Amino acid sequence: MKLKLLFVLLFLLPLISLGQCPPDSTFNSQAEIDAFAIDYPNCNTLASLVISGDDINDLTPMSNLVNVETLSISNNPLLANLNGLHNIETVISLSIINNDQLTNLDELSSLSSLGIENLTSFPYNSFIIRDNESLENISMLSNTMINYIEIIRIQDNPSLLSLNGFESLEWSYVLIITNNDELTNLMGLENLSIGSDFLIEDNDGLIDLQGLGSYTSDVSFISLNNNSSLISLNGLNTNANFSGFQITNNISLADISQLSFDDYVESFNLSGNLSLSVCNVEAICNILASDNLNINFSDISNNAEGCNDFWQVTESCQIPPVNDDVDCGYYSVTPRLILGETAAGLNSFATTSTFVPSCNNIDNVEDVWYYFYGNTGSVIDLEVTNGFSLQLWQLSADSCEYPDNIFNIAHVPNACGTNSLQDISLPETTVYFVQVWDNTSGRNTDINEFEIILQDATLSNNGYDLESLKIFPNPVSNVLQVDSNDNIDVTIEIFSALGQKVLSSTTNKIDLSILSSGIYYLNIISNNRRVIRRIIKD
């Protein structure tokens, strides 16, 4: 009899426990929260708690709660504090979103553990603090052991002054800190290890990265974007490695010397940093000299003079250009020519490749390479400035012979010359390569810049080439004029350094007086052909 009674009690115990807490733990009104204390006076553990309601202003009826696996407090315009959640000790996932009157999280003072303590499995969990208009600090978290959290997102908190409180944060797979304009540094993240991605974006008050000095994890990708007051990367751990990065549109950034990478950076974007003129730091030079870089998925542009494109940086690094040679990995190390778009080039420190042009009689050719896709029967023109020479090559069907990786390309007949190649009919649908060099002998250590353009010959206008354009004055204060020897009709477009079109004209003149001083890009269009030039507005 006693044994039967024991079995009955064991069977009923889970049911009794379940009966102590509501089956649905979503509360959308103050009335529902008030009823919670009456209906479930002994409930202290919830798998999920969602608090979201226009009239919710008092959480004290929830003071019995001790353990909540997933806690979400969102869209409560009248909620001024979290009093009532002061006894909660453990949370795995926490979201505090769009609570305009919250100034701090002090009432979570009993929270001793946030996140997953042991990584025996990888359930999704997150810590999100977002869109809290008045939230100034999260310092109460300093008493909390913050364990393993998959995603941490601190976003759109315009009054948040610091990240103090995160000192015990051990690990996060992804860290996102965006649009917190009062943050000036990242102090509080000293012990952080990141497993994958790291995004610091749109924090207008952020001056440097102080606070990141101790993390040691190999981060896959880092993005530092549009932090208008960021002047240096001071605080970035020099022992950290990234396989890819984006440092863009930080208009005050002048120092990237803290960058450090391993040898396997595949792609990066370093652009729109208008104060950045020195990029020949060790990390960047090592990347540009590496065989792992995919140049067609990377970018250096729209920074200050000296760091305005790949060619300026490779020259200042005193290393061969990234397109110094061509081989089986052409798609990653060779820039692609786009029909009608001007490409810049430089052959400073270039070396002699193994492929000899058909019209060259010089022993040492300091050449660089480009490629494009072409179709059988297409007729193209290639033009290059500054007296450089061109040889067109085509890829064979068996492009690489393994295991020796012998690269198979052949001359396109009658497609070698100086300044331009005109009316070249492409013999096959395949990949084509353009070899560019100047007519000097010996290793070149001078700055030798050029521009190259691929054109559809059927759209060409006889006599119109890159050399015929005259753009003046540059620098310009008011009216910019575009003239050519052929008096062609043009459309002029002006783009900002961030890629936004700001002015246009259908004549050969355009008034720039309304623009602020800085670097702009001039897009000249005529007969479906386009030329791009950089201009400086005084």
C-alpha positions as CSV (number, residue, x, y, z in Angstrom):
1,M,0.0,0.0,0.0
2,K,2.8,2.4,0.9
3,L,4.6,1.6,-2.3
4,K,1.5,2.3,-4.4
5,L,1.1,5.7,-2.6
6,L,4.7,6.5,-3.3
7,F,4.1,5.9,-7.1
8,V,1.0,8.1,-7.0
9,L,2.9,10.9,-5.4
10,L,5.8,10.6,-7.9
11,F,3.3,10.8,-10.7
12,L,1.4,13.8,-9.4
13,L,4.5,15.8,-8.3
14,P,5.3,17.2,-11.8
15,L,1.6,18.1,-12.3
16,I,1.5,19.9,-9.0
17,S,4.7,21.8,-10.0
18,L,3.3,22.7,-13.4
19,G,0.2,24.0,-11.7
20,Q,2.2,26.5,-9.7
21,C,3.0,28.5,-12.8
22,P,1.0,29.7,-15.8
23,P,1.1,27.7,-19.1
24,D,1.5,31.0,-21.0
25,S,4.0,33.4,-19.5
26,T,3.3,36.3,-21.8
27,F,2.0,39.4,-20.1
28,N,0.6,42.2,-22.2
29,S,-1.1,44.4,-19.6
30,Q,-0.8,45.6,-16.0
31,A,-4.0,43.7,-15.2
32,E,-2.4,40.4,-16.3
33,I,0.7,41.1,-14.2
34,D,-1.4,42.0,-11.1
35,A,-3.4,38.7,-11.5
36,F,-0.1,36.7,-11.7
37,A,0.6,37.2,-7.9
38,I,-3.0,36.2,-7.1
39,D,-3.3,33.2,-9.4
40,Y,0.3,31.8,-9.0
41,P,1.6,32.8,-5.6
42,N,4.1,30.0,-5.4
43,C,5.5,30.3,-9.0
44,N,9.3,31.0,-8.9
45,T,10.6,29.4,-12.1
46,L,9.6,30.1,-15.7
47,A,11.0,28.7,-18.9
48,S,10.0,32.0,-20.6
49,L,8.8,35.4,-19.4
50,V,7.6,38.0,-21.9
51,I,6.6,41.5,-20.5
52,S,5.2,43.8,-23.2
53,G,2.3,46.2,-22.8
54,D,1.4,49.8,-23.3
55,D,0.1,50.3,-19.7
56,I,2.6,48.1,-17.8
57,N,4.3,50.2,-15.1
58,D,4.7,48.0,-12.1
59,L,6.4,44.5,-11.9
60,T,6.2,44.0,-8.1
61,P,3.6,41.2,-8.4
62,M,6.4,39.1,-9.9
63,S,8.7,39.4,-6.9
64,N,8.5,35.6,-6.3
65,L,10.4,34.8,-9.5
66,V,13.9,33.4,-9.0
67,N,14.8,31.5,-12.2
68,V,13.8,32.5,-15.7
69,E,15.4,30.8,-18.7
70,T,14.4,33.4,-21.3
71,L,13.4,36.9,-20.1
72,S,12.1,39.5,-22.6
73,I,11.1,43.1,-21.5
74,S,10.0,45.0,-24.5
75,N,7.8,47.9,-25.7
76,N,6.7,49.2,-22.3
77,P,6.5,53.0,-22.6
78,L,5.4,53.5,-19.0
79,L,7.9,51.2,-17.3
80,A,10.4,53.3,-15.3
81,N,12.1,50.5,-13.3
82,L,12.4,46.7,-13.0
83,N,11.4,46.6,-9.3
84,G,9.7,43.2,-8.9
85,L,12.3,41.3,-10.8
86,H,14.8,41.9,-8.0
87,N,14.9,38.3,-6.8
88,I,15.7,36.7,-10.2
89,E,19.0,34.9,-9.9
90,T,19.6,33.1,-13.2
91,V,18.7,34.0,-16.8
92,I,20.0,32.3,-20.0
93,S,18.7,34.8,-22.6
94,L,17.8,38.4,-21.8
95,S,16.2,41.0,-24.0
96,I,15.5,44.6,-22.9
97,I,14.0,46.5,-25.9
98,N,12.2,49.8,-26.4
99,N,11.5,50.8,-22.8
100,D,11.8,54.6,-23.1
101,Q,11.7,55.4,-19.3
102,L,14.2,52.9,-18.1
103,T,17.4,54.7,-17.0
104,N,19.2,51.6,-15.5
105,L,18.8,48.0,-14.7
106,D,19.5,48.3,-11.0
107,E,16.6,46.2,-9.9
108,L,18.2,43.1,-11.4
109,S,20.6,43.3,-8.5
110,S,20.2,39.6,-7.5
111,L,21.1,38.3,-11.0
112,S,24.1,36.1,-10.4
113,S,24.3,34.2,-13.7
114,L,23.6,35.2,-17.3
115,G,24.1,32.9,-20.2
116,I,25.2,29.3,-20.4
117,E,27.7,28.1,-17.8
118,N,29.0,25.0,-19.6
119,L,29.4,24.6,-23.3
120,T,28.3,21.0,-23.4
121,S,25.8,22.0,-26.1
122,F,25.1,25.1,-28.2
123,P,21.5,26.2,-27.7
124,Y,20.7,29.7,-29.1
125,N,20.8,32.4,-26.5
126,S,21.3,36.1,-26.6
127,F,21.7,39.3,-24.6
128,I,20.0,42.3,-26.3
129,I,19.7,45.8,-25.1
130,R,18.1,47.9,-27.8
131,D,16.1,51.1,-28.4
132,N,16.0,52.2,-24.7
133,E,15.9,56.0,-25.1
134,S,16.8,56.9,-21.5
135,L,19.1,54.0,-20.5
136,E,22.3,55.4,-19.1
137,N,24.2,52.5,-17.5
138,I,24.2,48.7,-17.0
139,S,26.7,48.8,-14.2
140,M,24.5,46.4,-12.0
141,L,25.8,43.6,-14.3
142,S,29.2,43.9,-12.6
143,N,27.8,41.6,-9.9
144,T,26.7,39.0,-12.5
145,M,28.7,36.2,-13.9
146,I,28.1,36.6,-17.6
147,N,28.9,33.2,-19.2
148,Y,28.7,32.0,-22.8
149,I,26.3,34.0,-25.0
150,E,25.8,33.4,-28.7
151,I,24.8,37.0,-29.7
152,I,25.3,40.2,-27.7
153,R,23.6,43.2,-29.3
154,I,23.9,46.7,-27.7
155,Q,22.0,48.9,-30.2
156,D,20.2,52.3,-30.4
157,N,20.6,53.4,-26.8
158,P,21.3,57.1,-27.3
159,S,21.9,57.8,-23.6
160,L,24.1,54.8,-22.7
161,L,27.4,56.2,-21.3
162,S,29.5,53.1,-20.8
163,L,29.7,49.3,-21.0
164,N,30.8,49.0,-17.4
165,G,29.1,46.0,-16.0
166,F,30.4,43.6,-18.7
167,E,33.7,42.9,-16.9
168,S,32.8,39.3,-16.3
169,L,31.8,38.6,-19.9
170,E,33.7,35.6,-21.0
171,W,32.6,34.6,-24.5
172,S,30.3,35.6,-27.3
173,Y,30.0,34.2,-30.8
174,V,28.8,37.6,-32.2
175,L,29.2,41.0,-30.6
176,I,27.2,44.0,-32.1
177,I,27.5,47.5,-30.7
178,T,25.7,50.0,-32.9
179,N,24.3,53.5,-32.7
180,N,25.1,54.3,-29.1
181,D,26.1,57.9,-29.5
182,E,27.3,58.6,-25.9
183,L,29.8,55.8,-25.8
184,T,33.4,57.1,-26.0
185,N,35.2,53.8,-25.5
186,L,34.5,50.1,-24.9
187,M,35.7,49.8,-21.3
188,G,34.0,46.9,-19.7
189,L,34.9,44.4,-22.5
190,E,38.4,43.7,-21.2
191,N,37.9,40.0,-20.7
192,L,35.9,39.3,-23.8
193,S,36.6,36.5,-26.2
194,I,34.7,36.5,-29.5
195,G,34.1,33.4,-31.6
196,S,33.1,34.8,-34.9
197,D,32.0,38.4,-35.8
198,F,32.5,41.8,-34.2
199,L,30.6,44.8,-35.4
200,I,31.1,48.4,-34.1
201,E,29.0,50.7,-36.1
202,D,27.3,54.2,-36.0
203,N,28.6,55.1,-32.5
204,D,29.1,58.9,-33.1
205,G,30.9,59.5,-29.7
206,L,33.4,56.6,-29.9
207,I,37.0,57.9,-29.9
208,D,39.0,54.7,-29.7
209,L,38.6,51.0,-28.9
210,Q,39.9,51.1,-25.4
211,G,38.5,48.2,-23.5
212,L,39.2,45.5,-26.1
213,G,42.8,45.0,-25.1
214,S,42.6,41.5,-23.5
215,Y,40.5,39.4,-25.8
216,T,42.5,36.7,-27.5
217,S,40.1,34.9,-29.7
218,D,40.5,34.5,-33.5
219,V,37.7,36.6,-34.8
220,S,36.4,35.7,-38.3
221,F,35.3,39.2,-39.3
222,I,35.4,42.7,-37.8
223,S,33.4,45.7,-39.0
224,L,34.2,49.2,-37.9
225,N,31.8,51.4,-39.8
226,N,30.5,55.0,-39.6
227,N,31.9,55.9,-36.2
228,S,32.4,59.6,-36.9
229,S,34.6,60.4,-33.9
230,L,36.9,57.4,-34.0
231,I,40.4,58.7,-34.4
232,S,42.5,55.5,-33.9
233,L,42.2,51.8,-33.3
234,N,43.9,52.1,-29.9
235,G,42.7,49.3,-27.7
236,L,42.5,46.7,-30.5
237,N,44.4,43.7,-29.4
238,T,47.5,43.3,-31.5
239,N,47.5,39.6,-31.0
240,A,44.1,39.1,-32.5
241,N,43.7,37.7,-35.9
242,F,40.9,38.4,-38.4
243,S,40.2,36.5,-41.7
244,G,38.3,39.5,-43.0
245,F,37.5,43.1,-42.0
246,Q,35.6,46.2,-42.9
247,I,36.8,49.6,-41.8
248,T,34.6,52.1,-43.6
249,N,33.3,55.6,-43.4
250,N,35.0,56.6,-40.1
251,I,35.6,60.2,-41.2
252,S,38.0,61.1,-38.3
253,L,40.1,57.9,-38.3
254,A,43.8,58.7,-38.9
255,D,45.7,55.8,-37.3
256,I,45.3,52.1,-38.1
257,S,48.7,51.0,-36.8
258,Q,47.0,48.7,-34.2
259,L,45.8,46.3,-36.9
260,S,47.3,42.8,-36.7
261,F,46.3,39.8,-38.9
262,D,47.4,36.3,-39.6
263,D,48.4,35.4,-43.2
264,Y,45.0,34.3,-44.3
265,V,42.9,37.4,-44.8
266,E,40.9,36.7,-47.9
267,S,39.1,40.0,-48.3
268,F,38.7,43.4,-46.7
269,N,37.2,46.8,-47.2
270,L,39.2,49.9,-46.2
271,S,37.3,52.9,-47.6
272,G,35.5,56.2,-46.9
273,N,37.9,57.1,-44.1
274,L,38.5,60.7,-45.2
275,S,41.3,61.4,-42.6
276,L,43.3,58.2,-43.3
277,S,46.4,58.9,-45.3
278,V,48.9,56.4,-43.9
279,C,48.0,52.8,-44.8
280,N,51.5,51.3,-45.2
281,V,51.3,49.7,-41.8
282,E,52.8,46.2,-41.4
283,A,49.4,44.4,-41.3
284,I,48.1,46.0,-44.5
285,C,51.4,45.5,-46.4
286,N,51.5,41.8,-45.3
287,I,47.9,41.3,-46.6
288,L,48.7,42.9,-50.0
289,A,51.8,40.8,-50.4
290,S,49.9,37.6,-49.5
291,D,48.7,35.0,-52.1
292,N,45.5,34.5,-50.1
293,L,43.9,37.9,-50.8
294,N,41.0,38.1,-53.3
295,I,41.4,41.5,-54.7
296,N,38.0,41.4,-56.5
297,F,36.2,41.1,-53.1
298,S,38.5,43.7,-51.5
299,D,38.6,47.5,-51.7
300,I,40.8,50.4,-50.8
301,S,39.2,53.6,-51.9
302,N,37.9,57.1,-50.9
303,N,40.4,57.6,-48.1
304,A,42.8,60.5,-47.9
305,E,45.6,60.9,-50.5
306,G,48.3,58.2,-49.8
307,C,45.6,55.6,-49.0
308,N,43.2,56.2,-51.8
309,D,43.6,52.9,-53.7
310,F,45.5,49.7,-53.9
311,W,48.2,51.2,-56.0
312,Q,49.0,54.0,-53.6
313,V,49.3,51.6,-50.7
314,T,51.4,48.9,-52.5
315,E,53.7,51.6,-53.7
316,S,54.2,53.0,-50.2
317,C,54.6,49.5,-48.9
318,Q,57.3,49.1,-51.6
319,I,55.9,45.7,-52.7
320,P,54.8,44.5,-56.1
321,P,51.3,45.4,-57.0
322,V,48.6,42.8,-56.1
323,N,48.2,42.1,-59.8
324,D,51.9,41.7,-60.5
325,D,51.4,38.3,-62.1
326,V,48.7,35.9,-63.3
327,D,48.3,32.2,-62.6
328,C,45.6,29.6,-61.9
329,G,44.2,31.8,-59.1
330,Y,43.7,34.7,-61.4
331,Y,40.1,35.3,-60.2
332,S,41.4,36.3,-56.8
333,V,44.6,38.2,-57.5
334,T,43.8,39.9,-60.8
335,P,41.4,42.9,-61.0
336,R,38.4,42.4,-63.3
337,L,37.8,45.0,-66.0
338,I,34.1,46.1,-66.3
339,L,32.9,47.2,-69.7
340,G,32.9,51.0,-69.9
341,E,34.5,51.6,-66.5
342,T,37.9,53.2,-66.0
343,A,40.3,51.2,-63.8
344,A,43.4,52.7,-62.2
345,G,46.7,51.0,-62.2
346,L,50.3,51.2,-61.1
347,N,53.4,49.2,-62.0
348,S,55.8,50.5,-59.4
349,F,57.9,47.6,-58.0
350,A,56.3,45.2,-60.5
351,T,58.3,42.2,-61.6
352,T,58.7,40.5,-65.0
353,S,56.1,37.7,-65.5
354,T,56.7,34.4,-67.3
355,F,54.4,35.5,-70.2
356,V,56.1,37.4,-72.9
357,P,54.1,39.9,-75.1
358,S,54.2,39.3,-78.8
359,C,55.2,42.9,-79.6
360,N,57.8,43.4,-76.9
361,N,61.6,43.3,-77.5
362,I,62.7,44.3,-74.0
363,D,64.2,41.7,-71.7
364,N,62.6,42.9,-68.4
365,V,59.0,43.9,-68.5
366,E,57.4,45.4,-65.4
367,D,53.9,44.2,-66.1
368,V,50.6,44.0,-64.3
369,W,47.5,42.1,-65.2
370,Y,43.7,42.5,-65.6
371,Y,41.0,40.1,-66.8
372,F,37.5,40.2,-68.3
373,Y,34.9,37.8,-69.7
374,G,34.3,37.9,-73.4
375,N,32.1,36.3,-76.0
376,T,32.8,34.9,-79.4
377,G,32.6,37.6,-82.1
378,S,32.5,40.5,-79.7
379,V,34.5,43.5,-80.8
380,I,36.3,45.5,-78.2
381,D,38.7,48.4,-77.7
382,L,41.3,48.7,-75.0
383,E,42.8,52.0,-74.1
384,V,45.5,52.9,-71.6
385,T,47.1,56.2,-70.6
386,N,50.7,57.5,-70.2
387,G,52.2,55.6,-73.1
388,F,51.8,52.1,-71.6
389,S,51.6,49.0,-73.8
390,L,48.9,46.3,-73.9
391,Q,48.8,42.6,-74.8
392,L,45.6,40.6,-75.0
393,W,45.7,37.0,-74.0
394,Q,43.0,34.3,-73.9
395,L,42.5,31.4,-71.5
396,S,42.6,27.9,-73.0
397,A,39.9,25.2,-72.3
398,D,42.3,23.4,-69.8
399,S,43.4,26.5,-67.9
400,C,45.6,24.7,-65.4
401,E,47.6,21.5,-65.7
402,Y,47.9,19.7,-62.4
403,P,49.8,18.8,-60.3
404,D,52.3,21.5,-61.5
405,N,49.6,24.2,-61.9
406,I,50.9,25.3,-65.3
407,F,48.7,28.2,-66.5
408,N,47.6,28.0,-70.1
409,I,47.0,31.3,-71.9
410,A,47.8,32.3,-75.5
411,H,48.2,35.5,-77.4
412,V,45.1,36.9,-79.2
413,P,46.4,37.5,-82.7
414,N,47.1,41.1,-83.7
415,A,46.3,42.4,-80.2
416,C,49.5,43.9,-78.9
417,G,50.5,47.6,-79.0
418,T,51.0,50.9,-77.2
419,N,48.3,53.2,-76.0
420,S,45.3,51.3,-77.4
421,L,44.1,48.1,-79.1
422,Q,41.3,48.9,-81.5
423,D,38.5,46.7,-83.1
424,I,39.8,43.5,-81.6
425,S,37.4,40.6,-82.5
426,L,37.3,38.0,-79.6
427,P,37.8,34.5,-81.0
428,E,36.1,32.5,-78.3
429,T,33.8,32.7,-75.3
430,T,36.2,32.5,-72.5
431,V,38.3,34.5,-70.0
432,Y,40.7,37.2,-71.4
433,F,43.7,38.7,-69.8
434,V,45.2,42.1,-70.4
435,Q,49.0,42.5,-69.8
436,V,50.0,46.1,-69.2
437,W,53.6,47.4,-69.1
438,D,55.6,50.5,-69.8
439,N,58.5,50.6,-72.2
440,T,61.4,50.7,-69.8
441,S,64.0,48.1,-68.9
442,G,65.0,46.9,-65.5
443,R,63.1,46.8,-62.2
444,N,60.9,49.8,-61.9
445,T,61.0,51.8,-58.7
446,D,59.3,55.0,-59.9
447,I,55.6,55.8,-59.5
448,N,54.1,54.8,-62.9
449,E,50.3,55.3,-62.8
450,F,47.9,54.7,-65.6
451,E,44.2,54.3,-66.3
452,I,42.8,51.5,-68.5
453,I,39.3,51.1,-70.0
454,L,37.6,48.3,-71.8
455,Q,35.1,49.4,-74.4
456,D,32.5,47.9,-76.8
457,A,34.0,48.9,-80.2
458,T,30.6,49.1,-81.8
459,L,29.7,52.0,-79.4
460,S,33.1,53.7,-79.8
461,N,33.3,57.2,-81.2
462,N,36.3,57.5,-83.5
463,G,39.0,59.7,-82.1
464,Y,37.6,59.8,-78.6
465,D,40.0,58.3,-76.0
466,L,41.0,58.8,-72.4
467,E,43.8,61.2,-73.3
468,S,41.5,63.6,-75.1
469,L,39.7,64.6,-71.9
470,K,40.6,67.9,-70.2
471,I,39.2,68.5,-66.7
472,F,39.9,71.9,-65.2
473,P,40.4,73.5,-62.8
474,N,41.3,70.7,-60.4
475,P,41.3,71.6,-57.4
476,V,38.1,73.5,-58.2
477,S,36.3,76.2,-56.2
478,N,33.2,76.9,-58.4
479,V,32.8,75.8,-62.0
480,L,34.4,72.6,-63.3
481,Q,34.7,72.2,-67.1
482,V,35.2,69.0,-69.1
483,D,36.6,69.5,-72.7
484,S,37.9,67.1,-75.3
485,N,39.6,67.5,-78.7
486,D,36.4,66.1,-80.3
487,N,33.8,68.3,-78.7
488,I,31.8,65.3,-77.7
489,D,28.4,65.6,-75.9
490,V,28.7,64.5,-72.3
491,T,26.7,63.9,-69.1
492,I,28.5,64.8,-65.9
493,E,27.8,63.3,-62.5
494,I,29.4,64.2,-59.2
495,F,29.6,61.6,-56.5
496,S,30.7,62.1,-52.8
497,A,33.5,60.1,-51.3
498,L,30.8,57.9,-49.8
499,G,29.4,57.1,-53.3
500,Q,26.3,59.3,-53.2
501,K,25.4,61.3,-56.3
502,V,25.2,64.9,-55.3
503,L,25.1,66.9,-58.6
504,S,24.7,66.3,-62.4
505,S,24.8,68.2,-65.6
506,T,24.1,67.5,-69.3
507,T,26.6,70.2,-70.5
508,N,30.3,70.2,-70.2
509,K,30.2,72.5,-67.2
510,I,29.0,72.0,-63.7
511,D,28.9,74.4,-60.7
512,L,30.3,72.9,-57.5
513,S,30.2,76.0,-55.4
514,I,27.4,74.6,-53.1
515,L,29.6,71.6,-52.2
516,S,31.7,71.3,-49.1
517,S,35.5,71.0,-49.4
518,G,36.8,67.5,-49.9
519,I,37.3,64.7,-52.4
520,Y,34.7,63.9,-55.0
521,Y,34.4,61.7,-58.0
522,L,33.5,62.9,-61.5
523,N,31.6,60.4,-63.7
524,I,31.7,61.4,-67.4
525,I,29.3,59.6,-69.7
526,S,29.2,59.8,-73.5
527,N,27.8,57.3,-76.1
528,N,27.4,54.6,-73.4
529,R,31.0,55.0,-72.4
530,R,32.1,56.2,-69.0
531,V,35.2,57.7,-67.5
532,I,35.8,58.4,-63.8
533,R,38.1,61.0,-62.4
534,R,38.9,62.2,-58.9
535,I,38.5,65.9,-58.1
536,I,39.3,68.1,-55.1
537,K,36.8,70.8,-54.1
538,D,38.5,73.7,-52.4
